[in-house]
Amino acid sequence: MVSLLLLVAVVAAAFVGFNIGGSSTGVAWGPPVGARIMNKTGAAALMTFFVFLGGWTVGRNVIDTLGGDLVPQSMFSPEASIVVLAFIGLGMLLANLYGVPVSTSMTAVGAIAGLGLATNQLDYAVIGSIMMWWIIAPVLGFWTGGLIGRYFYPYLDKRFALEQSEGPLFTLDRSGAIPTPTLGPGTTPKEAVSTLVVLAIACYMSFSAGASNVANAVAPLVGGELIGVNNAVYLGTAAIGLGAFTIARRTMESVGNDLTDLPLLAATIVMVVAASITTVASALGIPMSLALSTVMCIVGLGWGRATRPVSAPDLVKQDIDTEISVSAVAAETDDEVPPVGQEDPTNIREAQQLFDPSSVVRFVAFWIIGPSVATALSYVTFTFLPIAGTP
């Protein structure tokens, strides 16, 4: 009986990891794939490797939090682990159906918190620190993006904007005894360096995804001592990798196409900020959603870019004579970047709409509703079904 339950639990964890691979790979590799810098197979391979690296190193801290700090390890019976994983999978399904970024970490915390509430074993200090980070992360993402957009983005755009040439980025020079890589036809050194930087950042975001998301799939199994931490990381990585090579092909194309109007520089900035916030939180053992920081950094970057025509005193007084919109990141950068407060607001207003502000409300609503529903369902289940372990 225990072997059958273990098999079901492993399958449930693999299913969660499979779906994580489908969603996280699109977030990390959609921009490079959409910009034709990397093909989908190569993106999936790099995603799998760096997910393993993130899960094996920083991700262990998150596994400890979800698998033993939030509630005692003894509460994770095989049946309880299966139920928790089922609620995580249900949360992902609902988010996918409504087309919002999947917040697997928040759903996982909600499902485990419901178990702790029902059994009176929830560590309120741990859940309090997690929720505090859930408040800090989007605020930090917004203001980091806002400061970059207001004070630095036009200069970065002028200096580092990626202009892609036709044809391959690199070719092999076979004139010598040993073939050596050279720049492709029309490729400039700036383009080559910028492209490599984009790829490095996508790998960094994959590492961040592994650090935060491997635990979401396997922590209940580790908490119930059904498998060890090392085997759990292997299982989580394999499941996420399978999702990256299969269903993520569609999400990479979708994200890449959705971001084609968003300058690659802006996407790169967002990826660095979101991945850094998530990695730091994971290192502290805090389960964190990449979507949480990513969406708010996009909004902040556009807000900061849109407020450049306004001086700081008028901004503080809210005496603003320009439309505040994240579409401002599409505004063209002049040959000479005007100082803050002196830019022509017409340049901002005429930028193409890139982001529907109403989507922010929908995302934030699901960040609240998702873990709340998972907590409530888990609480009801464990209250009426005596399947949890004993303290």
VOGU-3710 file (C-alpha; in Angstrom, 3 decimals, decimal comma):
1> mvsllllvav> 0,000/0,000/0,000  2,805/2,386/0,902  4,548/1,597/-2,405  1,375/2,436/-4,338  0,958/5,716/-2,453  4,604/6,549/-3,076  4,106/5,920/-6,794  1,031/8,150/-6,864  2,893/10,879/-4,954  5,853/10,729/-7,347
11> vaaafvgfni> 3,519/10,918/-10,346  1,728/13,910/-8,779  5,049/15,666/-8,152  6,178/14,930/-11,703  2,921/16,354/-13,067  3,428/19,573/-11,099  7,042/19,805/-12,282  5,988/19,120/-15,877  3,595/22,086/-15,796  6,199/24,273/-14,093
21> ggsstgvawg> 8,583/23,480/-16,948  5,953/24,508/-19,462  5,301/27,903/-17,872  8,746/28,849/-16,518  10,585/28,032/-19,731  8,345/30,414/-21,632  9,093/33,209/-19,157  12,868/32,650/-19,226  13,416/31,823/-22,903  10,480/33,437/-24,713
31> ppvgarimnk> 12,375/36,680/-25,495  15,536/34,984/-26,893  13,443/32,522/-28,913  11,159/35,296/-30,167  14,214/37,321/-31,188  15,597/34,259/-33,044  18,697/34,207/-30,849  18,089/30,622/-29,684  15,985/27,763/-31,047  13,446/25,979/-28,848
41> tgaaalmtff> 15,448/22,768/-28,448  18,576/24,603/-27,341  16,510/26,747/-24,980  14,947/23,646/-23,401  18,370/22,032/-22,920  19,849/25,111/-21,256  16,704/25,554/-19,166  16,980/21,995/-17,845  20,664/22,319/-16,953  20,335/25,624/-15,102
51> vflggwtvgr> 17,128/24,526/-13,351  19,094/21,594/-11,958  21,913/23,917/-10,912  19,493/26,269/-9,152  17,586/23,448/-7,469  20,748/21,653/-6,349  22,249/24,776/-4,742  19,932/27,592/-3,639  16,744/25,566/-4,070  17,559/23,320/-1,094
61> nvidtlggdl> 16,726/26,219/1,220  13,220/26,498/-0,239  12,747/22,714/0,013  13,597/22,957/3,722  11,041/25,748/4,222  8,179/24,030/2,400  9,060/20,532/3,533  9,658/21,069/7,250  9,710/24,682/8,442  6,196/25,782/7,523
71> vpqsmfspea> 4,695/22,684/9,169  6,553/19,819/10,895  7,875/17,111/8,584  5,862/14,504/10,454  2,616/16,028/9,134  3,437/14,952/5,569  2,003/11,453/5,412  1,930/9,942/1,901  -1,775/10,769/1,630  -1,239/14,344/2,819
81> sivvlafigl> 1,609/14,844/0,329  -0,625/13,686/-2,520  -3,423/16,056/-1,483  -1,042/19,025/-1,197  0,431/18,304/-4,651  -3,081/17,946/-6,067  -4,015/21,417/-4,837  -0,813/22,868/-6,296  -1,686/21,289/-9,652  -5,262/22,596/-9,394
91> gmllanlygv> -4,009/26,114/-8,743  -1,789/25,948/-11,821  -4,700/24,671/-13,912  -6,986/27,522/-12,841  -4,298/30,119/-13,544  -3,655/28,652/-16,995  -7,372/28,615/-17,806  -7,628/32,319/-16,991  -4,406/33,163/-18,814  -2,471/34,663/-15,913
101> pvstsmtavg> 1,162/33,976/-14,934  1,254/30,856/-12,784  2,251/31,553/-9,178  3,235/28,036/-8,213  5,178/29,081/-5,119  2,266/31,002/-3,641  -0,143/28,150/-4,365  2,244/25,652/-2,759  2,547/27,765/0,378  -1,243/28,102/0,527
111> aiaglglatn> -1,827/24,350/0,267  0,758/23,566/2,958  -0,518/26,391/5,182  -3,997/24,868/4,982  -2,562/21,598/6,275  -0,904/23,462/9,140  -4,053/25,372/10,062  -6,215/22,251/10,043  -3,794/20,384/12,311  -2,849/23,423/14,416
121> qldyavigsi> 0,776/22,922/13,416  1,387/26,018/11,255  4,506/28,019/12,142  3,150/31,573/12,108  6,610/33,138/12,228  7,608/31,344/9,016  4,371/32,136/7,185  4,669/35,741/8,346  8,165/36,119/6,899  7,029/34,549/3,622
131> mmwwiiapvl> 4,053/36,902/3,294  6,256/39,862/4,134  8,499/38,960/1,181  5,429/38,624/-1,021  4,737/42,282/-0,247  8,345/43,406/-0,594  9,048/41,636/-3,916  6,470/43,381/-6,151  7,157/46,755/-4,520  10,898/46,267/-5,032
141> gfwtggligr> 10,320/45,096/-8,620  8,156/48,136/-9,407  10,492/50,738/-7,934  13,631/49,145/-9,368  12,022/49,168/-12,796  10,721/52,684/-12,184  14,126/54,094/-11,275  15,773/52,405/-14,260  13,028/53,609/-16,612  13,111/57,205/-15,356
151> yfypyldkrf> 16,830/57,797/-14,981  18,754/55,194/-17,014  16,649/53,479/-19,688  17,086/56,026/-22,533  20,862/55,999/-22,040  20,934/52,190/-21,982  18,682/52,104/-25,057  20,979/54,474/-26,922  24,106/52,523/-26,038  23,030/48,893/-25,848
161> aleqsegplf> 19,888/48,508/-27,990  20,210/45,223/-29,898  20,041/45,567/-33,679  19,965/42,177/-35,324  21,516/41,462/-38,701  20,348/38,884/-41,185  22,071/35,523/-41,275  24,005/33,582/-38,625  25,586/35,307/-35,660  28,801/33,272/-35,944
171> tldrsgaipt> 30,364/31,200/-38,715  33,354/28,856/-38,842  36,449/29,996/-40,690  37,851/26,809/-42,239  40,785/28,425/-44,067  43,260/27,322/-41,406  44,218/23,939/-40,066  41,727/24,357/-37,197  38,279/25,883/-37,854  37,814/29,028/-35,817
181> ptlgpgttpk> 34,582/30,871/-35,042  34,199/34,306/-36,626  31,445/36,884/-36,760  28,764/36,133/-39,318  28,090/38,310/-42,376  26,807/41,673/-41,182  27,308/40,833/-37,502  28,895/43,636/-35,508  30,905/43,112/-32,331  28,195/45,031/-30,435
191> eavstlvvla> 25,524/42,646/-31,719  27,601/39,590/-30,779  28,271/40,844/-27,250  24,644/41,934/-26,736  23,359/38,563/-27,911  25,661/36,660/-25,581  24,550/38,880/-22,704  20,882/38,106/-23,463  21,654/34,370/-23,480  23,565/34,644/-20,199
201> iacymsfsag> 20,629/36,438/-18,596  18,189/33,771/-19,825  20,442/31,144/-18,217  20,438/33,200/-15,014  16,656/33,332/-15,060  16,562/29,551/-15,577  18,788/29,190/-12,512  16,389/31,412/-10,573  13,429/29,313/-11,747  15,153/26,172/-10,499
211> asnvanavap> 15,985/27,801/-7,179  12,355/28,719/-6,552  10,284/26,123/-8,416  11,936/22,727/-7,921  10,808/22,856/-4,289  7,194/23,447/-5,313  7,060/20,054/-7,008  8,990/17,921/-4,535  8,942/19,542/-1,075  5,924/17,522/0,159
221> lvggeligvn> 7,735/14,303/-0,759  10,850/15,395/1,097  8,786/16,591/4,062  7,140/13,180/4,321  10,551/11,496/3,986  9,258/9,626/0,954  12,440/10,496/-0,966  15,694/12,240/-0,079  16,608/15,784/-1,069  19,073/14,729/-3,794
231> navylgtaai> 16,615/12,372/-5,454  13,926/15,034/-5,112  16,057/17,532/-7,055  16,658/14,902/-9,746  12,923/14,205/-9,964  11,966/17,877/-10,056  14,580/18,681/-12,687  13,559/15,745/-14,895  9,880/16,743/-14,719  10,595/20,412/-15,419
241> glgaftiarr> 12,950/19,427/-18,244  10,273/17,218/-19,804  7,896/20,176/-19,728  10,578/22,401/-21,261  11,088/20,047/-24,208  7,366/19,507/-24,846  4,596/21,901/-23,792  7,036/24,802/-23,326  7,578/24,944/-27,090  4,175/26,574/-27,361
251> tmesvgndlt> 4,640/28,885/-24,380  8,048/30,034/-25,652  6,488/30,937/-28,971  3,579/32,652/-27,256  5,741/34,683/-24,889  8,218/35,458/-27,653  5,473/36,717/-29,953  3,799/38,685/-27,162  7,096/40,422/-26,412  8,166/41,132/-29,994
261> dlpllaativ> 6,919/44,742/-29,644  8,654/45,068/-26,299  12,270/46,093/-26,900  14,639/43,266/-26,114  16,587/45,625/-23,860  13,470/46,219/-21,741  12,772/42,473/-21,565  16,377/41,883/-20,536  16,195/44,457/-17,737  12,986/42,886/-16,441
271> mvvaasittv> 14,535/39,405/-16,521  17,602/40,532/-14,530  15,558/42,336/-11,868  12,973/39,558/-11,454  15,573/36,783/-11,396  17,710/38,638/-8,847  14,786/39,223/-6,468  13,709/35,580/-6,775  17,237/34,226/-6,290  17,862/36,319/-3,174
281> asalgipmsl> 14,520/35,268/-1,706  15,233/31,605/-2,511  18,635/31,846/-0,847  16,785/32,981/2,283  14,446/30,004/1,977  11,463/32,093/0,833  9,218/30,502/-1,837  8,886/33,225/-4,469  7,032/33,522/-7,766  8,957/34,851/-10,769
291> alstvmcivg> 5,715/36,279/-12,140  5,298/38,433/-9,041  8,429/40,498/-9,685  8,333/40,212/-13,482  4,921/41,823/-13,985  5,517/44,637/-11,512  8,956/45,386/-12,951  7,390/45,729/-16,420  4,852/48,183/-15,007  7,526/50,087/-13,089
301> lgwgratrpv> 9,841/50,314/-16,096  7,073/51,785/-18,240  5,958/54,135/-15,464  9,495/55,417/-14,997  9,986/55,928/-18,735  6,643/57,750/-18,989  7,466/60,173/-16,154  10,749/61,416/-17,668  9,061/64,538/-19,111  7,986/65,512/-15,583
311> sapdlvkqdi> 10,311/67,107/-13,046  10,704/65,505/-9,638  8,837/68,299/-7,740  5,854/68,091/-10,140  5,925/64,299/-9,874  5,742/64,511/-6,092  2,889/67,054/-6,323  1,226/64,812/-8,952  1,197/67,794/-11,313  1,678/65,500/-14,298
321> dteisvsava> 0,888/66,558/-17,862  1,607/63,247/-19,561  -0,103/59,895/-19,870  1,424/57,334/-17,519  1,609/54,043/-19,401  3,989/51,140/-19,588  3,806/51,509/-23,375  6,368/54,290/-22,891  9,241/51,801/-23,116  8,510/51,635/-26,853
331> aetddevppv> 9,240/55,340/-27,278  12,177/55,990/-29,571  15,329/57,368/-28,006  16,542/60,650/-29,488  20,115/61,090/-30,693  20,692/63,273/-27,655  18,923/62,095/-24,521  17,243/65,084/-22,812  17,540/65,382/-19,044  14,716/64,273/-16,792
341> gqedptnire> 11,928/66,859/-16,842  12,837/68,206/-20,301  11,817/65,369/-22,627  9,024/66,017/-25,137  5,907/64,273/-23,739  4,623/63,775/-27,316  7,351/61,176/-27,796  5,910/59,215/-24,901  2,243/59,581/-25,863  2,812/58,277/-29,374
351> aqqlfdpssv> 4,451/55,057/-28,178  2,601/51,880/-29,093  0,507/50,274/-26,364  2,396/47,215/-25,085  0,733/46,295/-21,825  -2,915/46,420/-20,819  -3,056/48,133/-17,399  -6,222/46,173/-16,565  -4,103/43,021/-16,729  -2,232/44,195/-13,632
361> vrfvafwiig> -5,485/44,137/-11,670  -6,187/40,624/-12,928  -2,695/39,399/-12,017  -2,767/40,928/-8,540  -6,246/39,498/-7,948  -5,017/35,999/-8,772  -1,929/36,423/-6,589  -4,389/36,928/-3,726  -7,143/34,526/-4,812  -4,849/31,635/-5,825
371> psvatalsyv> -3,106/30,940/-2,508  -6,263/31,881/-0,573  -8,341/29,264/-2,403  -5,559/26,682/-2,017  -5,390/27,399/1,710  -9,158/27,154/2,144  -9,513/23,908/0,180  -6,564/22,362/1,962  -7,908/23,419/5,355  -11,335/21,928/4,687
381> tftflpiagt> -9,849/18,702/3,340  -7,494/18,092/6,244  -10,134/19,129/8,779  -12,595/16,486/7,665  -10,185/13,814/6,388  -7,762/12,437/9,037  -4,972/11,726/6,565  -2,261/14,038/7,889  0,610/12,679/9,923  0,998/13,193/13,654
391> p> 3,146/15,866/15,305
//
